[in-house]
Amino acid sequence: MPKGPADIAASRPLSPHLTIYRPMLTMMMSIVHRITGSALYFGLLLVAWWLIATAAGPAAYGKFQGFIDSIIGRLFLLGYIWALIHHGLGGVRHLIWDTGRGFGPNEREWLTAATLVGSIGITLLLAIAALTFGGTR
């Protein structure tokens, strides 16, 4: 007897679901790379506001500076800088992979961890430098 559409659909294998896979650092960093890319897209609004405020004059720039000097503004700026550095280092990691290198289990995990640690470290160094040498107001 021929099988109907319901029988065929029931016998086909299902695609693996995320719950089947064990989360790995490379998997998580792939997700974070996509998130930082989106954050950079929306962070450009902050850059555009800065450029427009600079061109619009002292009053407009004062409003922008007031926001950036606030705790929320500094957190936005710190997050934007981290996203920029993390996304850039992730791009370097992918560039290394594009050459056919770094695919061994140890190299892959090392490159991924270096991206995370490097982005946090560079962001902290830039924040410390900005607080130390940023001038007075």
KEFIKE-424247 format. One record per residue (C-alpha): residue in one letter; x, y, z. Coordinates in pm, 1 decimal. Example, Ala and Ser with C-alpha at 12.3 -4.5 7.8 and 13.67 -1.06 7.14 Angstrom:
BEGIN
<residu A&east 1230.0&north -450.0&up 780.0>
<residu S&east 1367.0&north -106.0&up 714.0>
END
This chain:
BEGIN
<residu M&east 0.0&north 0.0&up 0.0>
<residu P&east 145.1&north 344.2&up -93.8>
<residu K&east 239.1&north 578.0&up 185.3>
<residu G&east 46.8&north 899.0&up 224.9>
<residu P&east 195.4&north 1245.9&up 294.4>
<residu A&east 144.3&north 1206.0&up 669.2>
<residu D&east 340.2&north 877.2&up 671.1>
<residu I&east 627.3&north 1027.9&up 471.4>
<residu A&east 646.4&north 1335.6&up 696.1>
<residu A&east 653.7&north 1119.6&up 1008.0>
<residu S&east 935.4&north 898.0&up 880.3>
<residu R&east 1172.2&north 1176.3&up 770.3>
<residu P&east 1454.9&north 1264.6&up 1007.9>
<residu L&east 1418.4&north 1588.4&up 1196.6>
<residu S&east 1685.3&north 1858.1&up 1195.3>
<residu P&east 1896.5&north 1874.0&up 1511.3>
<residu H&east 1781.2&north 2126.8&up 1763.3>
<residu L&east 1999.7&north 2353.8&up 1975.2>
<residu T&east 1927.8&north 2142.2&up 2281.4>
<residu I&east 2115.5&north 1851.6&up 2120.2>
<residu Y&east 2442.7&north 2042.5&up 2083.3>
<residu R&east 2676.3&north 2104.0&up 2375.2>
<residu P&east 2743.2&north 2480.2&up 2390.5>
<residu M&east 3100.4&north 2554.8&up 2287.9>
<residu L&east 3297.9&north 2876.2&up 2315.1>
<residu T&east 3319.6&north 2908.4&up 1936.1>
<residu M&east 2941.2&north 2871.4&up 1911.1>
<residu M&east 2882.7&north 3138.8&up 2175.4>
<residu M&east 3134.0&north 3376.9&up 2017.0>
<residu S&east 2963.4&north 3334.2&up 1681.2>
<residu I&east 2641.1&north 3449.7&up 1841.2>
<residu V&east 2818.5&north 3737.2&up 2019.2>
<residu H&east 2983.0&north 3837.8&up 1688.4>
<residu R&east 2638.3&north 3875.1&up 1533.0>
<residu I&east 2510.1&north 4068.9&up 1834.3>
<residu T&east 2806.9&north 4307.5&up 1829.7>
<residu G&east 2753.1&north 4362.4&up 1458.1>
<residu S&east 2394.9&north 4465.4&up 1529.4>
<residu A&east 2505.9&north 4681.3&up 1822.4>
<residu L&east 2753.6&north 4860.4&up 1595.9>
<residu Y&east 2477.4&north 4925.7&up 1347.3>
<residu F&east 2263.0&north 5093.6&up 1611.9>
<residu G&east 2566.8&north 5253.4&up 1776.7>
<residu L&east 2619.3&north 5451.1&up 1459.8>
<residu L&east 2322.7&north 5659.1&up 1576.2>
<residu L&east 2544.9&north 5779.2&up 1861.3>
<residu V&east 2824.0&north 5864.1&up 1616.1>
<residu A&east 2578.5&north 6041.1&up 1385.6>
<residu W&east 2439.4&north 6241.1&up 1678.3>
<residu W&east 2794.2&north 6343.5&up 1771.7>
<residu L&east 2875.7&north 6455.8&up 1414.8>
<residu I&east 2548.2&north 6642.0&up 1372.3>
<residu A&east 2584.7&north 6809.2&up 1713.0>
<residu T&east 2938.7&north 6915.5&up 1625.0>
<residu A&east 2817.4&north 7077.1&up 1302.9>
<residu A&east 2506.2&north 7231.7&up 1460.4>
<residu G&east 2688.4&north 7449.1&up 1711.7>
<residu P&east 2763.7&north 7485.2&up 2081.4>
<residu A&east 2407.3&north 7438.6&up 2209.5>
<residu A&east 2353.6&north 7112.0&up 2022.5>
<residu Y&east 2697.7&north 6988.1&up 2118.8>
<residu G&east 2627.3&north 7077.0&up 2481.1>
<residu K&east 2322.3&north 6848.1&up 2479.4>
<residu F&east 2529.4&north 6566.5&up 2332.0>
<residu Q&east 2808.6&north 6624.4&up 2582.3>
<residu G&east 2557.8&north 6624.5&up 2866.4>
<residu F&east 2436.5&north 6282.2&up 2757.6>
<residu I&east 2786.9&north 6139.3&up 2710.6>
<residu D&east 2894.6&north 6271.7&up 3052.8>
<residu S&east 2604.7&north 6089.6&up 3222.0>
<residu I&east 2641.3&north 5737.9&up 3358.5>
<residu I&east 2409.0&north 5598.9&up 3088.5>
<residu G&east 2603.7&north 5780.3&up 2816.6>
<residu R&east 2936.2&north 5649.2&up 2943.0>
<residu L&east 2797.5&north 5295.0&up 2958.4>
<residu F&east 2668.4&north 5329.7&up 2600.4>
<residu L&east 3007.3&north 5458.7&up 2489.4>
<residu L&east 3195.1&north 5183.4&up 2673.4>
<residu G&east 2964.0&north 4919.0&up 2525.1>
<residu Y&east 3004.4&north 5064.8&up 2177.4>
<residu I&east 3382.9&north 5065.5&up 2207.5>
<residu W&east 3383.4&north 4705.6&up 2334.2>
<residu A&east 3150.8&north 4595.5&up 2052.5>
<residu L&east 3376.2&north 4766.9&up 1797.7>
<residu I&east 3691.2&north 4601.5&up 1931.1>
<residu H&east 3526.9&north 4260.9&up 1979.8>
<residu H&east 3376.4&north 4263.3&up 1632.7>
<residu G&east 3709.9&north 4369.8&up 1482.8>
<residu L&east 3903.2&north 4095.8&up 1662.1>
<residu G&east 3636.7&north 3846.1&up 1558.8>
<residu G&east 3693.2&north 3959.6&up 1201.3>
<residu V&east 4067.3&north 3897.5&up 1239.5>
<residu R&east 3988.0&north 3549.4&up 1375.6>
<residu H&east 3771.3&north 3478.6&up 1072.0>
<residu L&east 4044.7&north 3614.4&up 845.3>
<residu I&east 4287.6&north 3365.5&up 999.7>
<residu W&east 4033.8&north 3089.1&up 941.9>
<residu D&east 3995.2&north 3204.4&up 580.0>
<residu T&east 4363.2&north 3120.3&up 526.3>
<residu G&east 4290.7&north 2761.9&up 630.9>
<residu R&east 4473.5&north 2792.9&up 963.3>
<residu G&east 4349.3&north 2760.8&up 1319.7>
<residu F&east 4094.5&north 2484.6&up 1269.9>
<residu G&east 4246.8&north 2235.6&up 1512.3>
<residu P&east 4053.8&north 2197.4&up 1837.4>
<residu N&east 4320.6&north 2371.5&up 2047.0>
<residu E&east 4384.4&north 2653.2&up 1798.6>
<residu R&east 4013.4&north 2712.7&up 1746.9>
<residu E&east 3946.2&north 2742.5&up 2120.1>
<residu W&east 4259.5&north 2954.3&up 2173.4>
<residu L&east 4166.3&north 3201.5&up 1898.3>
<residu T&east 3813.7&north 3228.9&up 2033.2>
<residu A&east 3929.0&north 3286.8&up 2391.6>
<residu A&east 4189.2&north 3536.8&up 2269.8>
<residu T&east 3913.2&north 3731.5&up 2093.6>
<residu L&east 3710.0&north 3755.2&up 2413.2>
<residu V&east 3999.7&north 3828.0&up 2649.2>
<residu G&east 4161.7&north 4065.8&up 2401.1>
<residu S&east 3845.4&north 4267.9&up 2345.5>
<residu I&east 3783.3&north 4306.7&up 2718.6>
<residu G&east 4149.8&north 4387.2&up 2787.0>
<residu I&east 4183.8&north 4646.2&up 2511.0>
<residu T&east 3855.1&north 4808.7&up 2611.1>
<residu L&east 3968.8&north 4834.6&up 2974.5>
<residu L&east 4305.6&north 4978.0&up 2867.7>
<residu L&east 4131.3&north 5239.4&up 2653.8>
<residu A&east 3892.2&north 5326.2&up 2937.6>
<residu I&east 4181.8&north 5365.2&up 3183.7>
<residu A&east 4374.8&north 5576.7&up 2931.8>
<residu A&east 4068.3&north 5795.6&up 2871.8>
<residu L&east 4017.7&north 5848.1&up 3244.3>
<residu T&east 4386.9&north 5913.1&up 3301.8>
<residu F&east 4468.7&north 6133.2&up 3003.5>
<residu G&east 4124.6&north 6253.8&up 2904.4>
<residu G&east 4174.4&north 6605.4&up 3027.7>
<residu T&east 3974.1&north 6804.2&up 3279.8>
<residu R&east 3635.1&north 6962.9&up 3261.7>
END
